[in-house]
Amino acid sequence: MATIIEPFRIKSVEPLHFTTPSERKEILQKAKNNLFLVESDHVLIDLLTDSGTSAMSARQWAGMMVGDESYAGSPSFYRFRNTVQKITGFTHIIPTHQGRAAEKILFTLYGGKGKHFVSNTFFDTTRGNIEYSGAEAWDFLTEEGKQPHLKADFKGNLDIPALEKFIAEKGAENIPMCVMTITNNSGGGQPVSLQNMKETAALCKKHGILFFIDACRFAENAYFIKLREKGQENRSVAEIAREIFSLADGCTMSAKKDALVNIGGFLAMNDDEIAREAKNLLIITEGFPTYGGLAGRDLEAMAQGLEEVLDEEYLKYRLRSIEYMGEKLEKVGVPMIQPTGGHALYLDAKAFLPHIPPHEFPGVALANALYLEGGIRGVEIGSLMFGKYNEQGQPIAPPMELVRLAIPRRVYTQSHIDYVCEIILEVFAKRNTYKGYKIGYEAPLLRHFTAELEAL
């Protein structure tokens, strides 16, 4: 079936805001050429992130109406806790207002100077929380994952031989935790195989290193496993997800992704003592352990969303709609990460704009061009987000220069997706005319959120 049918009906709508090219040029200049600083009313199709931008279902809205706002012991918490326990199997479920709050607690407990955290690829806020604690974050993405145009089933995998070598060099006692990010967001939204997770978990157990899952997009990853991994095709997504979590000592989750909500997250684990310490930190920074900085109605919405995201008809539509974008663009040679991932299309800015060197931020140039041409907001994942400086102050570029177009869940229709593809093709036709940028202001951590840029 060629036509993608959304597996839902639309009950309420909100208007889009149209702007002219001249208006967008002025808007971008006022925002210091940083799309994070553009007001959302000035964006036509907002693909900045899939985090917290989902449309909630009728059952989620109904759940919000029965949400109980008791400070302690709310029945909404117990519904949420029971749902997460059923899916993950973890004993202790600690709600937080979003994923980075769970990460802040986790890395406050385990981080500190001299510590090394390892992952297939850390995303920006996870890395920021690790580095804020004084520790260092290291990525061990498989070599397949570093080749944007190579088609392979599990390009999000962790490079196990490289991690083994790192453990021997640094000493397992200095590596408190390995975090497996599923799907691998910074690596192009690519999935991780169940086999790779099993092998990584076994390596960690051998050396006494904790193994945690960054579970933001666990359902999408589990569906990729069902589709692509031999021997998994007859299992349900729920069964695969449960096995994934059974390999781990705990997980963090930004529920703003695969729980289909606008706010929320959690930290989960089995260790009684660490859970007690985590709850003490939660009380200081977020709230009582049965609400964790959230309203009871948010806990209800999360519980319902976690059940809905395991619907395989929804997951089929979710992955297929992004694959559809990739097919349209591949026909005319638009460079992108292949194959398409689960939550976003990743344009290869380095190949798209080869005349712009990494220190002039080709990803920023491409993202801004999409906004100027069609009012589309994406996000750079390249030298602005992940670039560093050496001891001489010279820029060090990351392996890839990407623009992520993250698709909010259940928000845009196929005609919106077709429009996005049309604008990408227009920009591709004019690709030789775009120029780079330089930084006017940057913060010491997570600079891409607030950086001010000047056009060259």
N, C-alpha and C positions, 0 to 999 in steps of 0.2 A: 504493500500500500504506500503510494508516494505521498499522499496528502497527510499531513500531521494533524490529527484531531485532538484538541485540548480535552482531557478527560474530566471536564467540569463545565458547568454553566455559570454565567456571570449574573450576579444579583444586584450589584451596585457598581457605579463607575465614577471616576473623577476626571475633570477636563485636563488636557495637556496644554502647555503654554508654548506658543509659537513665537519665535523671534526672527529677525532678519539677519543676514550675514553682517551688515554694518553694526547692528546692535550687539551681536556676539563678539565682534572685534573689540568694541568698547568695553563690554563686560569682562572679557578676558584680560584686557590691559589693567582694569581696575582691580582685578583679582591677582595681579602680579604674575600672570601667566601660569597660575597654579589652579588646576580644576577643583581641588579640594576647597578653594576659597570662593568658588562660584555658588551663588544662591540657587537652590534646586528649582525655584520658579523660573529660572532662566535656562533650564535644561529641558529638552524635548524628550529624549530617550535616555534614561539615567542607568548606565551600566557600570557605575563607579564600583559597586560592590553588590554581592548577593547576601550580605549580612544585615539582617533586620529589615529587609526590603520586601519580604514575601507578602502575598495577599493571604489573609487567614480565611478559613472555611466557615460555613454557617455553624458547624458544630463547635468550632473554636470560639466563635462569638457567643454562642449559647453558653458555653462553659464559663466565659468571663462573667456572665450575668449571675451565675451561682457561686462565683469565687468568694471564699470566706476570708475576711480581712482580720481575723484574730491575730494578735501579735505573736502568740505562742500556741503551738499545737493545732494549727488550722487544718481542717479536713482536706483542704486543697493541697496542702503540702503532702499529706499522706497519699493522696491519689498520684501526685507527681512522683514521689519517692517510689511507690510500688511499680509505677510504669517503667521508671529507669532501671529498677532492680530486675524486672522481668526481661528487659532488653539486654542488659549488660551482665547481670549476675553479681555485681559488686554489692558489698554489704553496706558501706557508708555512702550516702548520697547527700552532698552538701550544695545547696542552691546558691548561685551568685547572680549578680545583675547582668553579667555577660562573661564571655570566655576569658578575657584578659584579667578579670578579677580572680577567676580560678587559678590562672597562671601566676598571678602576683602572690597568692597564698602559697602555691606549690613551690615556687622558686625562692620565696623568702625562707621556707623551711629547709630546702635542700641546697640553695645556692651559696655564694660567697666567693671571695678571692681564692684563686688556686684551683677552683672547681672547673670541670669541663663537661658540658652537656652536648650530647650527640643526637643526630636525627638524619632521616633521609633528606629533608629540607625544613628548616624552621621558617615560619612566616614572620612578618615584621614585628607584631606585638609580642609574640612569644620570644623572639630574639631580644627585643627591647627589655622585657622583664628579666631575662637571664643576665643580660649585660648590666642592668641597673643594680643587680645584686652583687656585682663584682666578678661574676663568673664569665666564662667564655662559651660561645655557641659555635658548634662545628657541624657542617653539612657533609653527608656521605651519599650523594645521589649517584645512582648507577650510571655508567658511561653512556648507556642508551639514552638516559634522560637528559643528557647534555647536548644531544644532537636534535635540534628542533624539527628537522624534516624527515627524520627516520621514523618509520611506522613500526611500532612494537606494542604488544598488548599491555605491558606493565612498566611503563617508563618512570613511574613514581617510586620504584623499588630502592631499597637501601643497598649500597655497595658493601657487602659483608666482608670480603677480604681486606678492603681499605679500612673498615672499622676495626678488624682484628689487629691490623698493623698499628693503628692509632692507640688501641688499648695497651699493646706491648710497649709503645713509646712513652705514654703518659702515666701508665699504671692504673689498674682498675680502681684502686682506692681513691683516685682523684676524679673518677667519672661516676657521679652519683646516679645518673639517669640517661636512658635513651628514650627519645620521644618519636614515635612513628606517626607522621602526619598523613591522614587519609581523608580524602584524596590529597595528593601532593600539590598544594596550591601554588607555591612559588615555582614549582617544576612544570607548570602548565595544566594543573587540574588533573594530572595523570594518576591512575589508580596504582595501588600496591597489591601484589598477589598475596593470597593466603599463605602460600609456601614461603615467600620471602619474610612474612611476619613470623611464621613458625621458626625459621632458621635464625632470625634476629633475636627472638625471644629466648631461644636455646643458648645462643652466644652470651646474651646478657645474664642468664641464669648461671651459666658456667663461671662467669667472672664476678658474680654478686652485684651486678648493676641492675637497678630498677628499670622495668620496661613499661612505659606509659603510652597510651594512645591519645593523639589529638584527634578527637572524634567529630569535628565540625561537620564533616560530610561522610559519615560512616555508612549511611544507607546507599548513597551513590556508589561508594567504593564496593560495598557488598554486591550491588547489582552488576558492576563490571566483572567481579569475580564469577558470578553466576553465568554471565555471557561468555567469558573468555577463558576461564581456567578449567583445564581438563578435570573431569570428575565432580564438578560443582554444578553442572547444568540442571540437575534434577532436585536441587535443594532450594528451599525458600530463602529469600533475602534475610528474614528474621533468624533462621538457623545459622546462616553464614555469619551474620553480625554477632550472634551469641558466641560462636567459636572464636571470632576475632578478639572479643573482650576477655574470653577465658584464658587467652595467652598472656594477658597483661596484669600488672600489679595495680593499675588504676587508669583513669583517663580524665582529661579535661574536655569540656565541650562548650563552644559557643552555640547555644540553642537557636541563635539568630540565623543559622543556616538550615541544617536538616531537621530541626524541630519546627520549622515553618512559623516562627513567631518574630515579633518586632523587638523583643528584649528578653534576655534571660540566658542562663548558662548553668553549669554545675561542675563540681569536682567530685570524683568517685574513686573509692579505693576499698581495700579489705583490711589494711593495717589499723588496728584499734587505737594504738598510741598516737600514730601520726594523724589519724582522723580527729582525735581529741585536740591535738595542737592546732590543726587546721580550723576546727570549729571555734577555738579561742581567738584566732586571728580573724575569722569571719565576724565574730561579735564586735571586735574592735573596728573593723573597716567596712562591713557590709550590713550586718544586722543579725538578729537572732537566728539560730540554725534552722528553724522551720519557716523562715521566709527569705533570709539571705539577700536583703535589699530589693526584694520584689513584692509586688502586690499579690494577694491570693488569686486574683483573676489571671495574672501572668502565669502562675503555677498551673492553673487549670488549662490555659491555652497551650503551654508546653507539653503537658501530659497528652492532650488530644493530638497535637502536632506530631509527637513522637510515634503515635500509633498510625497516623495517616501517611507518614513518610515511608512506611514499609509496604505500602500498596504498590504492587509491581506494575500495574497499569500506569500509575503516576510516574514511576521511575522510568518506564519505557518511553513515555512522552518526553520526560525531562532530558534524557540523554539524546534521544532522537532529534529533538529540536535544535540542539547545538551541533550535532552531526550534520544536520541539514544545512546550517550556515557554512560549515566547513566545505561541504560538497560544492556549494555555489561558488565559493571563492577560489577553491582549488582549480576549477575549470579554467580560470583566467590567470593562474599563476601567482595569486597573492600568497606571500610567504607567511606561514603560521606554524605553530606547533602541531605536529601530526602524531597520532590521530587526535581528534578533538577530545577534550576532557569532559568532565561531568557537569560542571557548573559555569563554564566560561569558554569563550574563544580567545586564544592568545595569539596576537599578531607578532611576528618576528620583526621587530623594529630595526634590528641590525641589518637584515637582508632587505627590508622594505626601503630603508633610507641609508644605503651603504656609503653615501658621501658625507654623512654626519658621524664624526668619531664619537666614541663612548663618553669622553669628557665634555661633549656638547649635548649630551642627553637626547639621543635619537628617539627614545620612547616618549619623552615629553613632547618632542616635535610632532610625532605621529598622533598622540592623544589630543593635542591641541588642534591639529589639522582636522580631526574628526569632529571636534566641537565647532570649529569655525565653519566647516562645510555644511554640517547637518544638525547641529545642536545635540550631538551624542556625547555623553561623558563616560569615558573609560578611565583606567588608571595605569600609570607607568609602573612596570616592575623591572627595574634595571639599575642603571648607575645612580639615579637619584634616590631610589628606595634602598638599595643594598650596596652602593659604592662606599669605599673607605679611602683613607689616606695612608701613605707609608710614612716613615719617620722623617722623610724630607718634605712632606706635605704634598706629594704628587698623588693624583687620584689612582685608585686601584679599582678596575671595573669588575663586576660580577661576570660569570660565564655567559649569561644571556641578557639581551636587551629586548624586553617584551612590552606589549600593551595588552592588558587584560580587559576584556569586555565581559563582565560578570552578569549573568542573566538572572534577575529576580525571579523567585518561584511563583508561578501562577499569576503573573502580573501582565506580561505583554503577550499579544496574540501573534500568529504567524505573519500577519501583514506588517506588524512592527518589526519583526525579524527581517522580513524582505526589505524594508526601508533601510535598516542598518546595513545590510549587504550592499545595497545600492550606493550608499554614502561611502563605504569602504572602497568600492570600485572607482568612484569619482576621485577619491584621494589618491588611489593607486595610479590612476592615469596622470595625475599631476605631481607624482612623487619627487621628481627632480627639481621642483621649484621650492621645496621647503628647506628652512635653515634651522640651525640649532639654537641652544640657549646657554646662558651662564648663570651661576647662582649669585644673587645679590644679598640674601640672608639665609642662614640655615641654623636650626637648633642642633644641640649636641647629640640628641637621640631622636630617632623617628623623624628625620628632617623633612621627609616628603610631605608630611601633613601640613606644615606651615611655611615651607620654603618660599622665598620670593625670587622669581626668575626674570632675567632680562633677555629679550630676543637679540640674537646676533645679526 
